[in-house]
Amino acid sequence: MDNRYLQGNFAPVTDEVTAFDLPVSGTIPDHLDGRYLRIGPNPRLDGPGAVDPDGYHWFIGAGMAHGLRIADGSARWYRNRWVRPEGDELAPNTNIVQHGGRTMALVEAGSPPYELTDELETVGRCGFAGDLAAGYTAHPHEDPTTGELHALSYSWTRGNRVDYSVLDTAGRLRHQVEVEVHGSPMMHDFALTEHYVVIYDLPVTFDIDMVAGKMPRPLRLPARLALNRVIGRNPLPDALVGAMARGNGAPSQLPYSWDDDYPARIGLLPREGNSADVRWFEIDPCYVFHTLNAYEDGDEVVIDAVRHERMFATEFTGPYEGLSSLVRFTVDTVAGKVREHRYDEHAQEFPRHDERLTGQRHRFGWSVGLDGPAPGDSVLKHDVVGATTLARPLGAGKEVGEFCFVPHADDAAEDSGVVMGYVHDRVTGLSDLVLLDAETLEDVAAVHLPVRVPAGFHGNWAPTAS
């Protein structure tokens, strides 16, 4: 087996573990009271639902949630649990957030979110998912002013339509708008500003042959003809599309690839507008998985994001097509043009900001340095005003996951707090939850786990409700 996304720290763990009273180096700030939650793929390699190692794509693995409870300066427990979906649905594996008093495991492309208990046991589908035409997203953004959760959801079953939705503070669906895009793109993230939803319509698109090619030979031509009706036009009935997507078993391949002929553009949708109100602005071909933050500056919309030159053009098991860098897209709404500026040359991903400033002007951001297709050993802090980047290597043999920011207090300065995330040690084969000072990136504390947390996706701090 030579699939890199099934080896090293990408390899799945086989057991669900519960551990209490974990050892800590350094000092956990007393004010931290909550759970650090993170999720990622943890595929089964044998038995029912096992993936095909040769064609396995990292994004497809069954979801496993990891949680660490912190209170009173101590690490009370660690748990990892598979997300257990209904029937043959894809288990959410991409993000885990707390909203409206619920813990939600999320994935994109039409699959519904699932609610988890505080101890990460699966409850079932979130109730609002039945109201959403395209399932949900892996990357909702909470408006810090209203507390509402905004999302942009896509699915190839929806053809050239994506859905913008807003959940109120109780988790009820308040607003939903259907938006027409160019074709059937993969939209992993979006951005939110005071007045706009920022839409990335970029050249990673649904690939018909990846689905129809796996069908039994007599069904391939009819499947292609049927799927061609979906792409860029009207969706087919969900039951028919679902049957074609499932093919002969559990999916292992992500049916999206780079399309040189697809135009790259950024759209600005007024928050209370509809599809006809979107303004589109062309940019150079690229792909964006993750936004750091966005805001408005007079007639301009400023978007800081990690830009990839291309994606899924030659590598179809995971997101590695060369350099990725932090850039600023400045949309001039008067001139109708977009300027692009690269901040530095660090290969990186998983950009995060102080989420008290979502949609507002920010100065700082944090991300993870990459070493080829794998996480590197460095945490990066960007000062987008001072145009500087501070890199903190955590040491040889370390692999750093996404770090998120937690302020010391509600009214603390933008970088007054800690950033936290899981770090794997290749020497010991175990992982720690590491807390760094957000301003200096110096050590604050490390919680030592008795297990390995595989390389995964997104993590968030979920404070205990007061």
C-alpha positions in Angstrom: 0.0 0.0 0.0 1.7 3.2 -1.2 -1.2 5.7 -0.6 0.5 8.5 1.6 -2.9 9.3 3.1 -3.0 5.9 4.8 0.5 6.0 6.2 2.4 7.7 9.1 0.1 10.1 11.0 -2.5 9.9 8.2 -3.0 6.3 9.1 -6.3 5.6 11.0 -6.5 4.6 14.6 -8.5 1.5 15.4 -9.9 2.0 18.9 -12.2 4.5 20.6 -10.4 5.6 23.8 -11.4 7.5 26.9 -8.8 8.8 29.3 -9.1 10.9 32.4 -6.9 13.4 34.4 -4.3 13.8 31.7 -0.7 14.9 32.5 0.1 18.6 31.7 3.4 20.4 31.1 3.4 24.1 31.8 0.3 25.9 33.0 -3.2 25.9 31.4 -4.8 29.3 31.9 -7.4 29.1 34.7 -10.1 30.9 32.6 -10.2 28.2 30.0 -13.4 26.2 30.6 -14.7 24.1 27.7 -13.7 21.5 25.2 -11.2 21.5 22.4 -13.0 19.7 19.6 -11.4 18.4 16.4 -12.5 16.0 13.7 -10.9 14.2 10.7 -11.0 11.1 8.5 -10.5 7.7 10.2 -11.2 5.1 7.5 -11.7 1.5 8.1 -9.2 -0.7 6.3 -11.0 -4.0 6.6 -14.5 -5.3 7.2 -17.8 -3.6 6.3 -17.2 -0.1 4.8 -13.5 -0.6 4.2 -11.9 1.8 1.7 -9.9 0.8 -1.4 -6.3 1.7 -0.5 -5.3 2.3 -4.1 -8.0 4.9 -4.9 -8.6 6.3 -1.3 -8.9 10.0 -1.1 -8.1 11.6 2.3 -11.4 13.6 2.3 -13.6 10.5 2.1 -12.6 8.6 5.3 -15.2 7.9 8.0 -15.3 10.8 10.5 -13.8 10.5 14.0 -14.3 13.3 16.6 -11.6 14.0 19.2 -12.4 16.1 22.3 -10.4 17.3 25.3 -12.2 18.8 28.4 -10.4 21.6 30.1 -11.4 23.3 33.3 -9.7 24.9 36.4 -6.2 24.6 34.8 -6.5 20.8 34.3 -7.2 18.4 31.5 -10.1 16.3 32.8 -10.7 13.9 29.9 -9.9 13.0 26.3 -12.3 11.0 24.1 -12.3 9.9 20.5 -15.5 8.6 18.8 -16.5 7.6 15.3 -19.5 9.6 14.0 -22.1 7.0 13.3 -24.4 8.1 10.4 -27.7 6.5 9.2 -27.6 4.0 6.4 -24.9 4.6 3.8 -24.4 8.3 4.4 -20.9 9.7 4.6 -20.0 10.2 8.2 -19.2 13.9 8.7 -15.4 14.2 8.9 -14.4 17.8 8.2 -15.4 20.3 11.0 -17.0 20.3 14.4 -18.7 23.3 15.9 -20.8 24.4 18.8 -23.9 26.4 18.0 -27.3 26.9 19.5 -26.4 24.7 22.5 -25.5 21.8 20.1 -22.3 20.1 19.0 -22.4 19.5 15.2 -20.1 17.4 13.1 -20.0 18.7 9.6 -19.1 17.7 6.0 -19.9 19.3 2.7 -21.3 18.3 -0.7 -24.8 17.5 0.3 -24.4 15.2 3.3 -26.3 16.4 6.5 -24.6 17.4 9.7 -24.9 15.2 12.7 -25.4 16.2 16.4 -23.1 14.8 19.0 -23.3 14.8 22.8 -20.9 16.7 25.0 -19.0 13.3 25.3 -19.0 13.0 21.4 -21.5 10.1 21.1 -23.7 10.4 18.0 -27.2 11.6 18.5 -28.4 11.8 14.9 -29.0 14.2 12.1 -29.4 17.8 13.1 -33.0 18.8 12.7 -32.5 21.8 10.5 -30.7 19.7 7.9 -34.1 18.6 6.5 -34.8 22.2 5.6 -31.6 22.7 3.6 -31.7 21.9 -0.1 -28.0 21.1 -0.4 -27.2 19.6 2.9 -24.8 21.8 4.8 -21.2 23.1 4.6 -18.0 22.2 6.3 -17.3 25.9 7.0 -20.1 28.0 8.5 -19.1 31.4 9.8 -20.7 32.9 12.9 -21.5 36.7 12.8 -20.0 37.9 16.1 -22.6 40.8 16.2 -25.8 38.7 15.8 -24.6 35.3 16.8 -26.2 33.9 13.6 -24.4 31.1 11.7 -24.0 31.7 8.0 -23.3 28.9 5.4 -22.8 28.4 1.7 -23.6 24.8 0.7 -23.0 23.0 -2.5 -23.7 19.5 -3.9 -23.2 18.1 -7.4 -26.8 16.8 -7.2 -27.8 20.5 -7.3 -26.3 21.2 -10.7 -25.2 24.8 -10.9 -27.0 25.9 -7.8 -25.6 26.6 -4.3 -27.5 27.6 -1.2 -26.8 30.5 1.2 -28.4 29.9 4.6 -28.6 31.6 8.0 -29.3 29.8 11.3 -30.4 31.9 14.2 -28.9 31.7 17.7 -31.1 28.7 18.5 -30.1 26.8 15.4 -33.3 27.4 13.5 -33.2 28.1 9.7 -34.0 31.9 9.4 -33.0 32.6 5.8 -32.1 30.6 2.6 -31.3 31.8 -0.9 -30.5 29.7 -4.0 -27.6 31.1 -6.0 -26.7 30.2 -9.6 -23.0 29.6 -10.3 -21.1 28.8 -13.6 -21.1 25.0 -13.3 -20.7 22.5 -10.5 -17.7 23.6 -8.5 -16.3 22.4 -5.2 -16.8 25.2 -2.7 -15.0 24.2 0.5 -15.3 27.6 2.2 -16.6 31.2 1.7 -16.2 34.5 3.5 -18.5 36.9 5.3 -18.3 40.6 5.6 -20.6 43.2 7.1 -22.8 43.4 4.0 -21.7 40.5 1.7 -21.3 36.8 1.3 -18.1 36.1 -0.6 -18.4 33.2 -3.1 -15.5 31.3 -4.6 -16.5 30.0 -8.0 -13.2 28.2 -9.0 -12.0 25.6 -11.4 -12.2 22.4 -9.2 -15.5 20.9 -10.5 -17.5 17.8 -10.5 -16.0 15.1 -12.8 -18.6 13.0 -14.5 -16.1 10.2 -15.5 -15.1 9.7 -11.8 -18.7 8.7 -11.1 -19.9 7.0 -14.3 -16.6 5.2 -14.8 -17.2 3.2 -11.6 -20.6 2.0 -12.7 -21.1 -1.5 -14.2 -20.1 -1.3 -17.9 -23.7 -1.5 -19.4 -24.8 1.5 -17.2 -21.8 3.8 -17.9 -23.3 5.5 -21.0 -26.7 6.0 -19.5 -25.1 7.3 -16.3 -23.0 9.8 -18.3 -26.0 11.1 -20.2 -28.0 11.5 -17.0 -25.1 13.2 -15.2 -24.7 15.6 -18.1 -28.2 16.8 -17.4 -27.0 17.7 -13.9 -23.9 19.7 -14.6 -24.6 23.3 -15.2 -28.3 22.9 -15.6 -31.1 21.2 -13.6 -30.7 18.6 -10.9 -32.0 15.1 -11.2 -34.2 13.4 -8.5 -32.2 12.8 -5.4 -32.9 9.0 -5.4 -31.5 8.6 -8.9 -28.4 10.7 -8.3 -27.7 9.0 -5.0 -27.9 5.6 -6.5 -25.4 6.6 -9.3 -23.1 8.2 -6.8 -23.0 5.1 -4.6 -22.2 2.8 -7.5 -21.0 -0.6 -6.2 -20.0 0.2 -2.7 -18.5 2.8 -0.3 -17.0 5.7 -2.1 -13.2 6.0 -2.0 -12.6 8.6 -4.7 -13.5 12.3 -4.6 -15.4 13.1 -7.8 -13.9 16.5 -8.3 -10.9 17.6 -10.5 -9.2 20.6 -12.0 -10.9 22.1 -15.1 -8.6 24.3 -17.2 -11.7 25.7 -19.1 -13.6 26.7 -16.0 -13.5 30.5 -15.3 -12.2 31.6 -11.9 -14.2 34.3 -10.2 -15.2 35.8 -6.9 -18.9 36.7 -6.3 -20.3 39.2 -3.8 -23.9 38.3 -2.7 -25.6 41.0 -0.5 -26.6 39.2 2.7 -30.3 39.8 2.1 -30.1 39.6 -1.7 -30.8 36.8 -4.2 -29.0 35.2 -7.1 -29.7 38.2 -9.4 -27.9 40.5 -7.0 -24.5 38.7 -7.1 -21.7 40.7 -8.7 -19.0 38.5 -10.2 -15.3 39.5 -10.5 -12.8 37.5 -12.6 -9.4 36.4 -11.0 -6.5 34.3 -12.2 -7.1 30.5 -12.1 -6.4 29.2 -8.6 -8.1 27.3 -5.8 -9.0 28.4 -2.3 -9.8 25.9 0.5 -9.8 28.3 3.4 -10.4 32.0 4.2 -8.5 33.7 6.9 -11.0 36.6 7.1 -12.6 39.3 5.0 -13.9 42.8 5.5 -15.1 45.9 3.7 -12.9 49.0 3.3 -15.0 51.7 1.6 -15.8 50.5 -2.0 -13.4 47.6 -1.6 -13.8 44.1 -0.2 -10.6 42.7 1.3 -10.2 38.9 1.4 -7.2 37.1 3.0 -7.0 33.4 2.1 -4.6 30.6 1.3 -4.3 30.3 -2.5 -3.3 27.2 -4.4 -2.0 27.4 -7.9 -4.3 24.5 -8.8 -5.9 21.5 -7.2 -6.7 17.8 -8.1 -5.0 18.2 -11.5 -2.4 15.4 -11.2 -2.9 14.2 -7.6 -6.2 12.5 -6.8 -5.6 11.1 -3.3 -5.3 14.4 -1.4 -4.7 18.2 -1.7 -1.2 18.5 -3.0 -0.4 20.3 -6.2 2.6 22.4 -5.1 2.9 25.8 -3.5 0.1 27.3 -1.4 0.5 30.8 0.1 -1.3 33.4 2.0 -2.7 36.1 -0.4 -4.9 39.1 -0.3 -7.7 39.5 -2.9 -8.9 43.2 -3.0 -12.1 43.5 -4.9 -12.6 47.0 -6.2 -16.4 47.2 -6.6 -16.1 50.5 -8.6 -13.5 49.5 -11.1 -14.9 45.9 -11.3 -11.4 44.4 -10.8 -9.5 42.3 -8.3 -6.0 43.0 -7.1 -3.9 40.1 -5.7 -1.0 40.4 -3.3 1.1 37.5 -1.8 2.2 38.0 1.8 5.1 35.5 2.0 6.6 32.4 0.6 5.7 29.9 3.4 3.8 26.9 2.1 0.8 26.7 4.5 -2.8 25.9 5.2 -5.5 26.1 7.9 -5.5 29.9 8.3 -7.4 31.1 11.4 -8.2 34.5 12.9 -9.7 36.0 16.0 -13.3 35.1 15.4 -14.6 38.1 17.4 -13.5 40.0 14.2 -15.2 37.8 11.6 -16.3 40.1 8.8 -14.4 43.0 10.3 -11.0 44.5 9.8 -8.3 42.2 11.3 -4.6 42.5 11.8 -3.4 39.0 12.8 -3.8 35.4 11.6 -2.3 32.0 12.4 -1.7 29.1 10.1 0.3 25.8 9.8 3.4 25.4 7.8 3.4 22.5 5.3 6.2 20.1 4.4 5.2 18.9 1.0 1.8 17.2 1.3 2.1 16.7 5.0 1.8 19.1 8.0 5.2 20.6 8.9 6.5 21.4 12.4 5.8 25.1 12.4 3.0 27.4 13.5 2.9 30.7 11.7 1.6 34.1 12.9 0.9 36.7 10.3 0.7 40.5 10.8 -1.1 41.7 7.7 -0.7 45.3 8.7 3.0 45.1 9.5 3.6 42.7 6.6 5.5 40.3 8.8 5.3 36.6 9.5 6.6 34.9 12.7 7.4 31.2 12.4 7.6 28.9 15.4 9.1 25.5 14.7 8.0 23.0 17.4 10.9 20.6 16.8 12.2 17.8 14.6 9.8 15.0 14.3 6.7 17.0 15.1 3.6 17.4 12.9 1.4 20.3 13.6 -2.4 20.3 13.1 -4.7 23.3 12.8 -4.4 25.8 15.6 -7.3 28.0 16.7 -7.3 31.2 18.7 -8.9 31.6 22.1 -8.8 35.1 23.7 -7.9 35.6 27.4 -11.2 37.6 27.9 -14.1 38.8 25.8 -12.5 42.3 25.6 -8.9 41.2 25.3 -6.7 42.6 22.5 -6.8 40.8 19.1 -3.7 38.6 19.8 -4.1 38.4 23.6 -4.8 34.8 24.2 -3.6 31.4 23.2 -3.6 29.3 20.0 -4.2 25.6 20.5 -4.0 22.5 18.4 -2.9 18.9 18.3 0.8 18.1 17.6 2.0 14.6 16.7 5.4 13.3 17.7 6.8 10.8 15.3 9.3 9.6 17.8 6.9 8.6 20.6 4.0 7.9 18.2 1.7 10.0 20.5 0.0 13.4 20.3 -0.3 16.4 22.6 -2.7 19.3 22.7 -0.3 22.3 22.6 -1.1 25.8 23.8 1.1 28.7 22.6 1.0 32.3 23.5 -0.9 33.9 20.6 1.3 37.0 20.6 4.8 35.5 20.9 4.2 31.8 19.9 6.0 30.8 23.1 5.0 27.7 25.0 2.2 27.9 27.5 1.2 24.3 28.1 0.9 20.9 26.6 -1.6 18.2 27.5 -0.1 14.7 26.9 -2.4 12.2 25.4 -2.0 8.4 25.7 -2.9 8.0 22.0 -2.2 9.4 18.5 -4.6 11.8 17.0 -4.3 11.3 13.2 -3.8 14.2 10.8 -7.2 15.7 10.3 -9.1 18.8 9.5 -10.7 21.4 11.7 -10.8 22.0 15.4 -12.6 24.6 17.5 -12.8 25.7 21.1 -16.2 25.1 22.5 -16.6 27.1 25.8 -18.8 25.8 28.5 -22.2 27.7 28.5 -22.3 30.2 31.4 
